[in-house]
Amino acid sequence: MKQNFTVRQGALDGVEVFLSIAHHRSFRRAAAELGVTPSAVSQAVRVLEARIGAALFIRTTRSVGLTEAGERFLSRAKPAFEELVAASEVARGLGQRPAGLLRLSVPRAVVPILLEPLIASFCEAYPEVEVEIAASAELVDLAAEGFDAGIRLGQFVDADMVAVPLTPPLRLVIVGSPTYFAQRNRPESMDDLRQHACLRRRRSNGSLAPWSFNDNGHALEIAVSGPLIAHDFPTVLGAAVEGIGLAQLPEPMVAEGLREGKLVHVLESFAPVIPGVFLYYPDRRQIMPKLRAFIDHVKSRPLGHGAAPDAG
């Protein structure tokens, strides 16, 4: 059964004074080291002894010694206090300069863009920062999972996050391979999609993402059907290139396939515009220097149109 406990108020009060006196074996020299008066040192010791419930020092007109209780307290308090000071120094260092582990939650499709050249150039510029990339389509809770920041399409970034745009708004376009259209007519209307194999994507919440359209300024969503369901955009893209079916994807993802003739556009006039890719993180008041350095680095080298992330 878990025991109830509280941290006693002022539990560390007087410990530094005690350690200084024990080191110098002098109240006066301890006062000089700490920059306080000898009377303040004496008062701190009296309060500490009263709180502990035992005398810690043996004082005479000529010398200062430790009682048995003082010796035992010193043996445990000294290494603990030194460790606490060291911990404070480590934390202070992380709060003053870019250093430590920077954990990023990113979609798999964005990883190549981050690695080449963004992460490489960041690591070169900030050698004291270690970058950990968790590539997943899951929309994680950054704080709960211990991430410093994430990258996602804008519509999947929570309103309470600070978001930094990495790309302009993107179009969602429908594409298919020449192989696929060798045996089928190209769709001319949204209704024609009922006669086509449409590749679908399952969101991280378990639902199937509908296809979105812009019909003369009106936003529409249509449930489509087809032979394949994937959990991320890259898998959908690969299936479209192989001729398995039509895919609706962020335009940057299909740019290379279109240039190389592996994919062709259809229903272009119905393509909706969605928010672009964003770097997002919790309240800016909590930013550590390592994240601030990464944000500034990203702003100086924004992601281009070469890829787009998996959505949630």
Phi, psi and chi 1 to 4 in degrees:
 res  aa     phi    psi   chi1   chi2   chi3   chi4
   1 MET       -  130.4 -177.6  175.5 -179.5      -
   2 LYS   -67.7  131.6 -175.9  177.3  178.9 -179.3
   3 GLN   -86.4  143.1  -65.1  179.6  -20.6      -
   4 ASN   -78.5  140.7  -67.6  -35.2      -      -
   5 PHE  -152.4  160.4   68.1   95.3      -      -
   6 THR  -135.4  151.9   58.9      -      -      -
   7 VAL   -84.6  119.5  176.4      -      -      -
   8 ARG   -62.7  132.2 -175.9  179.2  -59.0  170.5
   9 GLN   -59.6  130.7 -173.6  174.0    6.2      -
  10 GLY    72.8   24.7      -      -      -      -
  11 ALA   -59.8  -27.1      -      -      -      -
  12 LEU   -97.3   -4.1  -64.0  177.7      -      -
  13 ASP   -60.1  131.1  -69.4   -9.1      -      -
  14 GLY    86.9  -10.6      -      -      -      -
  15 VAL   -67.1  -44.4  173.7      -      -      -
  16 GLU   -63.3  -38.8 -174.1  175.3   12.1      -
  17 VAL   -62.4  -46.6  171.8      -      -      -
  18 PHE   -57.2  -45.8  165.7   83.1      -      -
  19 LEU   -65.4  -37.9  -66.8  174.0      -      -
  20 SER   -66.1  -42.6 -177.3      -      -      -
  21 ILE   -64.3  -44.2  -63.0  169.5      -      -
  22 ALA   -62.0  -34.5      -      -      -      -
  23 HIS   -71.2  -47.3  173.2   70.8      -      -
  24 HIS   -86.4  -16.5  -67.7  -69.7      -      -
  25 ARG    53.7   40.2  -71.2  -61.8 -164.7  -92.7
  26 SER  -159.5  129.3  166.5      -      -      -
  27 PHE   -69.1  -39.7  -82.8   60.7      -      -
  28 ARG   -68.0  -45.4 -171.7  169.3  -62.1  -82.4
  29 ARG   -66.3  -34.8  -74.6 -160.8  -67.5  -89.0
  30 ALA   -63.6  -41.7      -      -      -      -
  31 ALA   -61.2  -42.4      -      -      -      -
  32 ALA   -64.3  -41.1      -      -      -      -
  33 GLU   -64.3  -39.0  178.8 -176.8   69.0      -
  34 LEU   -87.0  -11.0  -62.2  171.9      -      -
  35 GLY    74.8   31.7      -      -      -      -
  36 VAL  -128.0  176.4  -62.3      -      -      -
  37 THR   -83.3  154.4   64.2      -      -      -
  38 PRO   -57.5  -33.8  -28.3   37.3      -      -
  39 SER   -67.2  -35.3   61.8      -      -      -
  40 ALA   -66.6  -37.7      -      -      -      -
  41 VAL   -63.7  -45.0  168.0      -      -      -
  42 SER   -61.8  -41.1  -64.2      -      -      -
  43 GLN   -65.8  -40.5  175.2   61.4   23.2      -
  44 ALA   -63.1  -39.4      -      -      -      -
  45 VAL   -67.5  -41.1  169.6      -      -      -
  46 ARG   -61.3  -42.4  -76.5 -165.8  -65.9  -89.5
  47 VAL   -65.1  -42.4  171.9      -      -      -
  48 LEU   -63.9  -45.8  178.6   61.8      -      -
  49 GLU   -63.3  -38.6  -70.9  176.8  -31.6      -
  50 ALA   -65.9  -39.7      -      -      -      -
  51 ARG   -68.4  -40.7 -171.0  168.2   70.8 -113.8
  52 ILE   -73.6  -35.4  -67.9  174.8      -      -
  53 GLY    89.7   24.4      -      -      -      -
  54 ALA  -155.5  147.9      -      -      -      -
  55 ALA   -73.2  136.4      -      -      -      -
  56 LEU  -105.0  -25.4  -58.9  175.6      -      -
  57 PHE  -124.0  149.4  -67.5  105.4      -      -
  58 ILE  -106.5  116.7  -58.3  171.2      -      -
  59 ARG  -114.7  131.3  -72.3  161.0  -87.6 -170.7
  60 THR  -126.0  179.2   70.1      -      -      -
  61 THR   -69.5  -18.2   56.1      -      -      -
  62 ARG  -111.2  -22.9  -67.0 -171.2 -127.9  176.0
  63 SER  -149.7  166.4   63.4      -      -      -
  64 VAL  -129.3  127.3  174.2      -      -      -
  65 GLY  -127.7  172.7      -      -      -      -
  66 LEU  -102.4  138.7  -72.2  166.7      -      -
  67 THR   -75.2  174.2   64.5      -      -      -
  68 GLU   -60.4  -41.1 -178.3 -178.0    1.6      -
  69 ALA   -62.6  -39.3      -      -      -      -
  70 GLY   -63.7  -41.9      -      -      -      -
  71 GLU   -61.4  -44.5  -68.0  -77.0    2.8      -
  72 ARG   -67.6  -39.4  -66.2 -165.5  178.3 -170.8
  73 PHE   -64.3  -41.1 -174.1   72.6      -      -
  74 LEU   -63.3  -40.9  176.6   63.7      -      -
  75 SER   -63.4  -29.3   68.3      -      -      -
  76 ARG   -96.9  -36.8  -57.5  -72.1  -68.8  -87.6
  77 ALA   -74.6  -36.3      -      -      -      -
  78 LYS   -62.7  -54.2 -173.5  173.1 -175.1  -67.4
  79 PRO   -64.8  -34.1   19.6  -30.6      -      -
  80 ALA   -66.4  -42.3      -      -      -      -
  81 PHE   -68.0  -40.3 -169.1   80.6      -      -
  82 GLU   -62.8  -39.4  -70.8  173.7  -12.0      -
  83 GLU   -65.4  -39.0 -174.9   63.7   24.6      -
  84 LEU   -64.2  -42.6 -178.1   60.8      -      -
  85 VAL   -63.2  -43.1  170.5      -      -      -
  86 ALA   -62.6  -40.4      -      -      -      -
  87 ALA   -62.8  -40.1      -      -      -      -
  88 SER   -63.4  -39.8  -61.6      -      -      -
  89 GLU   -65.2  -41.1  -69.6  -60.3  -37.3      -
  90 VAL   -63.0  -47.0  169.4      -      -      -
  91 ALA   -63.4  -39.9      -      -      -      -
  92 ARG   -63.2  -40.1 -176.5  179.7  -63.2  109.7
  93 GLY   -61.5  -41.2      -      -      -      -
  94 LEU   -68.3  -25.9  -67.7  177.8      -      -
  95 GLY   -85.2   -7.6      -      -      -      -
  96 GLN  -113.5  -20.0  -66.5  178.0  -17.0      -
  97 ARG  -148.0  156.2   70.5 -176.3 -168.2  -76.9
  98 PRO   -65.5  109.4  -20.5   33.7      -      -
  99 ALA  -160.9  163.0      -      -      -      -
 100 GLY    97.0 -165.2      -      -      -      -
 101 LEU   -96.9  121.6  179.8   63.1      -      -
 102 LEU  -104.1  111.5  179.2   68.3      -      -
 103 ARG  -102.8  126.5  -59.4 -171.7   71.0 -130.3
 104 LEU  -122.9  132.4  -55.5  173.4      -      -
 105 SER   -98.9  117.3  172.0      -      -      -
 106 VAL  -135.5  154.6  -55.7      -      -      -
 107 PRO   -72.6  151.4  -14.3   28.9      -      -
 108 ARG   -59.9  -35.3 -173.8  162.3   60.1   89.9
 109 ALA   -67.7  -21.2      -      -      -      -
 110 VAL   -87.9  -19.3  158.6      -      -      -
 111 VAL   -53.0  -47.6  171.0      -      -      -
 112 PRO   -58.2  -36.8  -24.0   35.0      -      -
 113 ILE   -69.2  -38.4  -59.1  -59.2      -      -
 114 LEU   -68.3  -40.1  -75.5  175.0      -      -
 115 LEU   -73.6  -28.1  -68.8  177.5      -      -
 116 GLU  -141.0  100.3 -170.4 -179.6  -31.4      -
 117 PRO  -114.6    5.2   37.1  -33.2      -      -
 118 LEU   -59.9  -53.3 -174.0   58.9      -      -
 119 ILE   -67.0  -40.6  -68.8  -60.7      -      -
 120 ALA   -59.4  -45.3      -      -      -      -
 121 SER   -69.8  -33.9   59.9      -      -      -
 122 PHE   -67.2  -45.5  177.7   76.8      -      -
 123 CYS   -62.7  -34.1  -69.8      -      -      -
 124 GLU   -69.7  -37.7 -177.4  177.6   -1.5      -
 125 ALA   -76.0  -29.2      -      -      -      -
 126 TYR  -130.1   77.0  -61.4   95.8      -      -
 127 PRO   -65.8  -16.5   23.2  -33.7      -      -
 128 GLU   -86.2   -2.6  -69.2 -171.4   79.9      -
 129 VAL  -102.9  128.9  179.4      -      -      -
 130 GLU   -98.9  130.2  -64.2  176.5  -53.7      -
 131 VAL  -104.9  125.6 -179.8      -      -      -
 132 GLU  -114.6  124.7  177.8 -178.9  -17.3      -
 133 ILE  -110.1  120.8  -63.3  174.7      -      -
 134 ALA  -104.0  102.7      -      -      -      -
 135 ALA   -87.9  115.4      -      -      -      -
 136 SER  -160.8  150.3  170.4      -      -      -
 137 ALA   -81.4   -9.3      -      -      -      -
 138 GLU   -68.7  140.1  -62.6  -66.7  -34.7      -
 139 LEU   -89.0   97.4  -65.8  173.9      -      -
 140 VAL   -88.1  157.5  -57.0      -      -      -
 141 ASP   -82.0  108.3 -176.5  -35.9      -      -
 142 LEU   -57.4  -47.9  -65.3 -177.9      -      -
 143 ALA   -66.6  -45.5      -      -      -      -
 144 ALA   -66.2  -33.7      -      -      -      -
 145 GLU   -93.9    0.4  -61.0  -65.1  -30.7      -
 146 GLY    78.7   27.9      -      -      -      -
 147 PHE   -96.4  147.1  -72.8  101.0      -      -
 148 ASP   -81.7  -34.8  -64.4  -72.8      -      -
 149 ALA  -160.9  168.7      -      -      -      -
 150 GLY  -139.5  169.5      -      -      -      -
 151 ILE  -131.4  128.5  -67.6  176.0      -      -
 152 ARG  -155.7  167.3  -73.3  -69.3 -177.7  -91.7
 153 LEU   -62.6  145.3  -71.1  172.6      -      -
 154 GLY   -56.0  -36.3      -      -      -      -
 155 GLN   -70.8  -10.4   66.3  -96.4   45.0      -
 156 PHE  -105.6    9.3  -60.6  107.3      -      -
 157 VAL   -94.8  125.3  176.9      -      -      -
 158 ASP   -61.6  149.3  -69.5  -22.6      -      -
 159 ALA   -64.8  -24.5      -      -      -      -
 160 ASP   -86.0    6.3   62.3  -13.5      -      -
 161 MET   -96.2  151.7  -67.9  -74.7  159.2      -
 162 VAL   -86.5  125.7  179.7      -      -      -
 163 ALA  -118.4  133.5      -      -      -      -
 164 VAL  -114.1  117.0  178.0      -      -      -
 165 PRO   -67.5  134.0   23.9  -32.4      -      -
 166 LEU  -106.8  -22.8  -58.0 -179.5      -      -
 167 THR  -139.5  163.0   71.3      -      -      -
 168 PRO   -68.7  172.8  -15.4   29.4      -      -
 169 PRO   -55.8  151.8  -27.1   36.0      -      -
 170 LEU  -119.5  153.5  -51.3  172.2      -      -
 171 ARG   -94.2  142.8  -69.8 -159.0  -48.1  162.4
 172 LEU   -94.1  118.3  -81.2  179.7      -      -
 173 VAL  -119.0  154.2  -62.5      -      -      -
 174 ILE  -103.5  130.2  -61.4  175.1      -      -
 175 VAL  -135.4  158.5  -66.6      -      -      -
 176 GLY  -149.7  164.3      -      -      -      -
 177 SER   -89.0  154.9   73.0      -      -      -
 178 PRO   -55.7  -35.2  -26.4   35.8      -      -
 179 THR   -61.2  -43.1  -58.4      -      -      -
 180 TYR   -62.4  -44.1  176.1   83.6      -      -
 181 PHE   -79.8   -7.5  -72.1  120.2      -      -
 182 ALA   -64.9  -22.9      -      -      -      -
 183 GLN  -114.9    2.0  -57.1  176.7   22.0      -
 184 ARG  -142.0  153.9  -60.8  170.5  179.7   81.9
 185 ASN   -78.4  148.3  -65.5  -35.8      -      -
 186 ARG   -72.0  140.7  -61.4 -171.9 -175.2 -172.7
 187 PRO   -68.4  139.7   25.2  -34.3      -      -
 188 GLU  -107.3  -16.4  -59.3  -66.3  -24.1      -
 189 SER  -143.0  166.9   69.2      -      -      -
 190 MET   -62.6  -34.0  -69.6  179.6  -75.8      -
 191 ASP   -63.7  -28.3  -74.3  -19.3      -      -
 192 ASP   -65.1  -20.3  -69.3  -15.0      -      -
 193 LEU   -63.5  -20.7  -67.3  175.0      -      -
 194 ARG   -62.8  -22.6  -63.0  173.3 -177.8  172.1
 195 GLN   -95.7    7.6  -49.6  -56.5  -40.6      -
 196 HIS  -121.3  155.8  -74.9  -91.7      -      -
 197 ALA   -82.6  112.8      -      -      -      -
 198 CYS  -107.7  125.1  -61.8      -      -      -
 199 LEU   -80.0  130.1  -53.3  174.5      -      -
 200 ARG  -113.6  164.1  -67.3  169.6  -69.0  169.4
 201 ARG  -130.0  132.6 -174.1  177.2   52.3   81.5
 202 ARG   -92.1  128.7 -168.9  174.5  -62.4  -79.7
 203 ARG   -74.2  167.2  -68.2  169.0  167.7  164.2
 204 SER   -66.4  -20.4   57.8      -      -      -
 205 ASN   -86.9    2.9   63.5    7.2      -      -
 206 GLY    97.9  -13.9      -      -      -      -
 207 SER   -83.4  156.4   65.2      -      -      -
 208 LEU   -87.0  128.5  -72.2  173.2      -      -
 209 ALA   -73.4  125.9      -      -      -      -
 210 PRO   -73.9  168.0   29.6  -34.4      -      -
 211 TRP   -90.0  141.7  -77.5   17.0      -      -
 212 SER  -107.7  148.4  -60.3      -      -      -
 213 PHE  -142.7  156.5  -62.6   91.3      -      -
 214 ASN  -115.5  104.4  177.9   10.8      -      -
 215 ASP  -103.5   91.7 -174.1    9.8      -      -
 216 ASN    53.3   46.4  -66.5  -41.3      -      -
 217 GLY    89.5   -6.1      -      -      -      -
 218 HIS  -102.5  128.1  -62.0  -73.7      -      -
 219 ALA   -80.3  129.9      -      -      -      -
 220 LEU  -129.5  149.6  -63.0  176.1      -      -
 221 GLU  -126.6  134.3  -71.4 -171.0  -19.8      -
 222 ILE  -127.2  133.2  -63.7  177.1      -      -
 223 ALA   -81.8  122.3      -      -      -      -
 224 VAL  -110.5  173.3  -64.9      -      -      -
 225 SER  -138.3  157.6   61.1      -      -      -
 226 GLY   178.8 -176.9      -      -      -      -
 227 PRO   -83.3  -10.6   31.6  -35.7      -      -
 228 LEU  -137.1  137.0  177.7   68.4      -      -
 229 ILE  -122.0  126.1  -62.3  171.8      -      -
 230 ALA  -120.3  166.7      -      -      -      -
 231 HIS  -105.7    1.2  -74.6 -136.0      -      -
 232 ASP  -152.5  160.2   56.2   58.4      -      -
 233 PHE   -64.0  -42.3  -78.9  150.9      -      -
 234 PRO   -57.8  -37.2  -27.9   36.7      -      -
 235 THR   -67.5  -40.4  -57.7      -      -      -
 236 VAL   -62.3  -43.3  172.7      -      -      -
 237 LEU   -61.1  -45.9  173.7   60.6      -      -
 238 GLY   -60.3  -39.7      -      -      -      -
 239 ALA   -66.7  -37.4      -      -      -      -
 240 ALA   -65.8  -41.9      -      -      -      -
 241 VAL   -62.2  -34.5  170.7      -      -      -
 242 GLU   -78.7   -3.2  -67.9  -61.0  -40.1      -
 243 GLY    85.3   17.0      -      -      -      -
 244 ILE   -73.6  -30.4  -62.9  175.0      -      -
 245 GLY   177.3 -174.2      -      -      -      -
 246 LEU   -84.2  151.3  -58.9 -179.5      -      -
 247 ALA  -134.6  143.7      -      -      -      -
 248 GLN  -108.1  118.4 -173.9  175.9   54.5      -
 249 LEU  -140.2  156.5  -63.8  163.0      -      -
 250 PRO   -58.3  136.6  -25.4   35.8      -      -
 251 GLU   -55.0  -40.3 -166.5  166.9   25.2      -
 252 PRO   -58.0  -29.5  -25.1   34.8      -      -
 253 MET   -69.6  -26.8  -71.7 -164.2   69.8      -
 254 VAL  -102.2   -1.6  -57.4      -      -      -
 255 ALA   -57.4  -45.9      -      -      -      -
 256 GLU   -65.1  -43.2 -177.2  177.5   -9.3      -
 257 GLY   -62.0  -36.9      -      -      -      -
 258 LEU   -67.9  -42.7  -67.6  170.3      -      -
 259 ARG   -62.7  -38.0  -75.5 -166.2  -56.5  -91.3
 260 GLU   -87.0    0.4  -64.1  178.0   -6.4      -
 261 GLY    77.8   11.0      -      -      -      -
 262 LYS   -81.3  -17.8  -64.2  178.2 -179.6  179.2
 263 LEU  -137.9  156.1  -64.7  170.1      -      -
 264 VAL  -133.6  148.7  -65.3      -      -      -
 265 HIS   -77.1  149.0  -89.5  136.1      -      -
 266 VAL  -141.2  155.9  -65.3      -      -      -
 267 LEU    52.1   40.4  -61.0  176.7      -      -
 268 GLU   -60.9  -35.0  -75.5 -168.7   72.2      -
 269 SER   -68.1  -13.2   62.1      -      -      -
 270 PHE  -101.1    6.2  -63.9   97.7      -      -
 271 ALA   -70.1  123.3      -      -      -      -
 272 PRO   -82.0  159.1   32.4  -34.6      -      -
 273 VAL  -104.2  131.7  175.8      -      -      -
 274 ILE  -121.2  158.7   61.2  173.3      -      -
 275 PRO   -56.8  152.1  -23.7   33.6      -      -
 276 GLY   -78.7 -157.1      -      -      -      -
 277 VAL   -89.2  136.5 -179.6      -      -      -
 278 PHE  -128.3  143.0  -74.4   78.0      -      -
 279 LEU   -89.6  130.3  171.6   75.7      -      -
 280 TYR  -134.7  153.4   65.7  100.1      -      -
 281 TYR  -159.3  163.6   53.1   91.8      -      -
 282 PRO   -67.7 -178.3  -20.7   32.5      -      -
 283 ASP   -36.5  130.4 -165.7  -38.3      -      -
 284 ARG   -62.0  -19.1   67.5  178.7   69.1 -112.8
 285 ARG   -68.0  -17.0  -69.2  172.1  -63.2 -179.0
 286 GLN  -100.6    9.3  -57.4  172.1   14.8      -
 287 ILE   -70.4  130.6  -68.2 -177.4      -      -
 288 MET   -89.5  157.5  -63.5  -70.2  -75.3      -
 289 PRO   -55.7  -33.7  -29.3   36.5      -      -
 290 LYS   -63.0  -40.4   59.2 -176.1  178.4 -178.9
 291 LEU   -73.8  -39.8  178.8   55.6      -      -
 292 ARG   -59.4  -41.7  169.9   51.3   61.1 -164.9
 293 ALA   -63.0  -40.3      -      -      -      -
 294 PHE   -67.6  -41.2 -174.3   72.8      -      -
 295 ILE   -60.0  -47.5  -67.6  168.6      -      -
 296 ASP   -63.2  -37.3  -67.7  -18.5      -      -
 297 HIS   -66.3  -42.5 -167.5   76.0      -      -
 298 VAL   -63.9  -41.6  164.3      -      -      -
 299 LYS   -63.2  -31.2  -74.0 -179.0  176.4  178.7
 300 SER   -80.2  -19.3   69.8      -      -      -
 301 ARG  -136.3   69.0  -55.4  178.8   63.0  129.4
 302 PRO   -63.0  151.5   24.7  -32.9      -      -
 303 LEU   -62.5  140.3  -64.7 -179.7      -      -
 304 GLY   -88.8 -150.2      -      -      -      -
 305 HIS  -101.2   18.8  -67.8  -79.6      -      -
 306 GLY   -78.5  -17.7      -      -      -      -
 307 ALA  -160.1  162.8      -      -      -      -
 308 ALA  -139.2  153.6      -      -      -      -
 309 PRO   -84.0  161.2   31.9  -35.1      -      -
 310 ASP   -62.8  140.7  -48.0  -26.7      -      -
 311 ALA   -91.0  173.7      -      -      -      -
 312 GLY   -87.6      -      -      -      -      -
